[in-house]
Amino acid sequence: MKPFHRALTVGCGALAVLVLAATSSADTQLWKTDASGAFNDAANWNLAVPDSDDIAYFRYFGGGTPAPYTVTFPSGSVIQGPVNYVSGALRVGPNTVSFVPPNPIFFAPATYTLNTAIEIGEPSSIPSVLSTTLQILAAPRATVGLFAASQSTFNVNAGVVNLTGSNSNVELIVGDLGMGTMNINGGAQLNISGAEGNTIVGKSAGVHGTVNVGAGSVWNNTSNGTSASVIIGAMGVGTLNITGGGEVNDFESTIASNTGSTGSVTVEGPGSTWTNRGQLLVGGLGPATLTVSNGGQVNDDSSFVGGGQGPPGPGNLSGAGCK
């Protein structure tokens, strides 16, 4: 398995700010208002609008519970064509922020590209929540539940999220050191396209990661590389729910890969499909459950129940629809 990325915590005066290790020389541009506004309005940032080297940082530092707010990505007319915003990285801490495009009837699409990462989750009793309906939100990798004691959610409610990385990092982690949930809804799409683009849901011991794919939405892992696997439960608890006609397409998958892990996958409802172009292992070294019900379907080239190296984990398979 590929090694994991780590981040640094550094002091910034009286305020502790979490900074990406990969971009520690960049400026951290903090969204300084608790109100909605335009991404390209410098008045909304502590220093300046984030550029291609900067960390765009959305976090609440006040007392009490912050109100949700919306960040709009303006564009020009339909004739002028799409506008792509670029930052070095995106960090979302305790608050609830939504990224939205301009009105598609009058304006061209707006897209947002991160050169290094999307990272969601900091230690707090306040959840870290990012929702997006942008036409395209793109980065090499994303982590939901970055730090311990974080509660993190990434909602993809429309449009496309593209994760394009292919290197020593895991391209998508949901539930890293903190609890993480990723919801792909409303016909939205998640694409992981790197040659070694892989996914871990529930990475660390004691951590729960959940991915929900529903309402006609699609998650595609396009690589057929052996290192581009999908793991539901690595050392922690991993859950994948595919409902309402959602689809997940990947090469190889393991449910509960290591000792101490637990994994559960549910494929429920007409049109709900999980397709593994290669091998599906239910119960690597931990207890695993695969439930297919009410017209859901699972397709794979080969499948094994409780068949990891060493003493296998108990695997449970229930329902019709497995091929």
Secondary structure as GFF3:
##gff-version 3
##sequence-region A 1 323
A	DSSP	beta_strand	8	12	.	.	.	ID=ss1
A	DSSP	beta_strand	15	19	.	.	.	ID=ss2
A	DSSP	three_ten_helix	21	23	.	.	.	ID=ss3
A	DSSP	beta_strand	28	30	.	.	.	ID=ss4
A	DSSP	beta_strand	37	38	.	.	.	ID=ss5
A	DSSP	three_ten_helix	42	44	.	.	.	ID=ss6
A	DSSP	beta_strand	55	58	.	.	.	ID=ss7
A	DSSP	beta_strand	69	72	.	.	.	ID=ss8
A	DSSP	beta_strand	83	92	.	.	.	ID=ss9
A	DSSP	beta_strand	95	100	.	.	.	ID=ss10
A	DSSP	beta_strand	110	120	.	.	.	ID=ss11
A	DSSP	beta_strand	128	132	.	.	.	ID=ss12
A	DSSP	beta_strand	136	139	.	.	.	ID=ss13
A	DSSP	beta_strand	142	144	.	.	.	ID=ss14
A	DSSP	beta_strand	151	156	.	.	.	ID=ss15
A	DSSP	beta_strand	160	163	.	.	.	ID=ss16
A	DSSP	beta_strand	172	174	.	.	.	ID=ss17
A	DSSP	beta_strand	179	184	.	.	.	ID=ss18
A	DSSP	beta_strand	189	192	.	.	.	ID=ss19
A	DSSP	beta_strand	199	201	.	.	.	ID=ss20
A	DSSP	beta_strand	208	213	.	.	.	ID=ss21
A	DSSP	beta_strand	218	221	.	.	.	ID=ss22
A	DSSP	beta_strand	230	232	.	.	.	ID=ss23
A	DSSP	beta_strand	237	243	.	.	.	ID=ss24
A	DSSP	beta_strand	247	250	.	.	.	ID=ss25
A	DSSP	beta_strand	253	255	.	.	.	ID=ss26
A	DSSP	beta_strand	262	268	.	.	.	ID=ss27
A	DSSP	beta_strand	273	282	.	.	.	ID=ss28
A	DSSP	beta_strand	288	293	.	.	.	ID=ss29
A	DSSP	beta_strand	297	305	.	.	.	ID=ss30
A	DSSP	beta_strand	315	318	.	.	.	ID=ss31
###
